[in-house]
Amino acid sequence: MWQKAREKALSAEDAASPLAEVPYSLRHAGVSLWIKAGVDPVEVTRRAGHSIAVLWKFYAKILRGQEHRANQLTYDALGVSEEAATPE
């Protein structure tokens, strides 16, 4: 049934690809989106029905490369600009 739905909803090219190959792919994409969007991890786990341990075990790799975003959130919370917080 899932494959028939994919063929109906997706272009022929996308249906032939691994895009949404199994229903879990959609769930994984949703959780990944929430994490990348900055949704609080506790809220992500609540929505997904995960524990924090499961969230970090399977999704921690998504968070790599987020240093700039983390710094900006910290600067915003402190009410300072990046320039003011960075020594010359």
C-alpha positions in Angstrom: 0.0 0.0 0.0 2.8 2.4 0.9 4.5 1.9 -2.5 1.2 2.5 -4.3 0.8 5.8 -2.3 4.4 6.8 -3.2 3.8 6.2 -6.9 0.6 8.2 -6.8 2.0 11.1 -4.7 5.5 11.4 -6.2 6.9 12.0 -9.6 8.1 8.9 -11.4 11.7 10.0 -10.8 11.1 10.5 -7.1 9.1 7.3 -6.8 12.1 5.4 -8.3 14.4 7.0 -5.7 14.8 6.1 -2.0 12.7 9.2 -1.1 10.2 8.2 1.6 11.0 4.6 0.8 9.3 3.5 4.1 6.9 5.3 6.4 9.6 5.6 9.0 11.5 7.9 6.6 8.8 10.5 7.1 9.0 10.3 10.9 12.8 10.5 10.7 12.6 13.6 8.5 10.1 15.2 10.8 12.3 14.7 13.9 15.3 15.9 11.9 13.5 19.0 10.9 12.4 19.8 14.4 16.0 19.4 15.6 17.5 21.6 12.8 14.8 24.2 13.3 15.9 24.6 16.9 12.9 23.0 18.7 13.9 22.3 22.3 15.1 18.6 22.5 12.7 17.9 25.3 9.8 18.9 23.1 11.2 16.9 20.2 11.3 13.8 22.4 7.8 14.4 23.6 6.5 14.8 20.1 8.4 11.8 18.8 7.8 9.5 21.8 11.6 9.1 22.3 13.7 9.4 25.3 16.5 12.0 25.3 19.0 9.1 25.1 17.4 7.8 21.9 17.3 11.3 20.5 21.0 11.9 21.0 22.0 8.3 19.9 20.2 8.5 16.6 20.1 12.2 15.8 23.2 13.8 17.3 25.0 13.8 13.9 22.4 16.3 12.7 23.6 18.8 15.2 27.2 18.9 13.9 28.2 22.2 12.4 25.8 24.2 14.5 28.4 26.2 16.4 27.5 29.5 14.7 23.8 29.0 15.5 24.6 28.1 19.1 26.9 31.1 19.5 24.2 33.4 18.0 21.6 32.0 20.4 24.0 32.7 23.3 24.7 36.2 22.2 21.0 36.9 21.8 20.3 35.6 25.3 23.0 37.9 26.7 21.8 40.8 24.6 25.2 41.4 22.9 26.3 41.3 19.3 28.9 38.8 18.1 31.3 41.6 17.4 31.0 42.9 21.0 31.5 39.3 22.4 34.5 38.4 20.1 37.9 39.7 21.3 40.0 41.3 18.6 
